[in-house]
């Protein structure tokens, strides 16, 4: 199973949408809720090569971007491969 991490704000609609897709895949992920935490946000930004928007999603320690990129991977059928999901 892939290692999945997602940096979020609790009320962010894009974060909720990304988590819903991951939940629909039945995969577990580590969520880093960074609401109001400027130090955690800075760490996320550094890890995400300067990207400051949430969510920021990492699969096996590789940044894949945010919600739009996650859904693009799903549409292209690449997400299941990255997540190592068996159907």
C-alpha positions as CSV (number, residue, x, y, z in Angstrom):
1,X,0.0,0.0,0.0
2,X,1.2,3.5,-0.8
3,X,2.2,6.0,1.8
4,X,-0.3,8.9,1.4
5,X,-0.1,12.3,3.2
6,X,-2.4,15.3,2.7
7,X,-2.0,18.8,4.1
8,X,-5.4,20.4,4.7
9,X,-7.5,23.1,6.2
10,X,-10.5,21.6,7.9
11,X,-13.2,23.7,6.0
12,X,-11.4,23.8,2.6
13,X,-13.8,22.4,0.0
14,X,-10.9,21.2,-2.2
15,X,-9.4,19.4,0.8
16,X,-12.8,17.7,1.5
17,X,-13.1,16.7,-2.2
18,X,-9.6,15.3,-2.3
19,X,-10.2,13.3,0.9
20,X,-13.5,12.0,-0.4
21,X,-11.8,10.6,-3.4
22,X,-9.1,9.0,-1.3
23,X,-11.8,7.6,1.0
24,X,-13.7,6.2,-2.0
25,X,-10.5,4.3,-2.9
26,X,-10.4,2.7,0.6
27,X,-6.9,3.9,1.3
28,X,-5.6,5.2,4.5
29,X,-3.7,8.5,4.6
30,X,-2.0,10.7,7.1
31,X,-3.7,14.1,7.3
32,X,-1.8,17.2,8.4
33,X,-4.4,19.8,9.4
34,X,-2.5,23.1,9.2
35,X,-5.3,25.5,10.0
36,X,-3.7,28.6,11.7
37,X,-0.3,26.9,12.0
38,X,2.1,29.1,10.2
39,X,5.1,26.9,11.0
40,X,3.3,23.8,9.6
41,X,2.3,25.8,6.5
42,X,5.9,26.9,5.9
43,X,7.0,23.3,6.2
44,X,4.3,22.2,3.7
45,X,5.3,25.0,1.3
46,X,9.0,23.9,1.5
47,X,8.1,20.3,1.0
48,X,5.7,21.2,-1.9
49,X,8.4,23.1,-3.9
50,X,6.9,26.5,-3.0
51,X,3.2,25.7,-3.6
52,X,1.2,27.3,-0.9
53,X,-2.4,26.2,-1.6
54,X,-4.2,23.3,0.2
55,X,-4.5,20.5,-0.2
56,X,-1.0,19.4,-1.0
57,X,-0.9,15.7,-1.5
58,X,2.1,13.4,-1.3
59,X,2.2,9.8,-2.5
60,X,5.2,7.8,-1.4
61,X,6.9,11.1,-0.5
62,X,6.4,12.6,-4.0
63,X,4.3,15.7,-4.3
64,X,1.5,15.3,-6.8
65,X,-0.1,18.7,-6.2
66,X,-3.6,19.4,-5.1
67,X,-7.2,18.4,-5.6
68,X,-7.3,19.1,-9.3
69,X,-4.1,17.0,-9.9
70,X,-5.5,14.2,-7.8
71,X,-8.7,14.1,-9.9
72,X,-6.7,14.3,-13.1
73,X,-4.8,11.2,-12.1
74,X,-8.1,9.5,-11.4
75,X,-9.5,10.4,-14.8
76,X,-6.3,9.2,-16.5
77,X,-6.5,5.9,-14.6
78,X,-3.0,6.5,-13.1
79,X,-4.2,7.1,-9.5
80,X,-4.9,3.4,-8.7
81,X,-1.4,2.6,-9.9
82,X,0.2,5.2,-7.7
83,X,-1.9,4.1,-4.7
84,X,-1.2,0.5,-5.4
85,X,-5.0,-0.2,-5.3
86,X,-6.1,-3.7,-6.5
87,X,-9.6,-4.1,-7.9
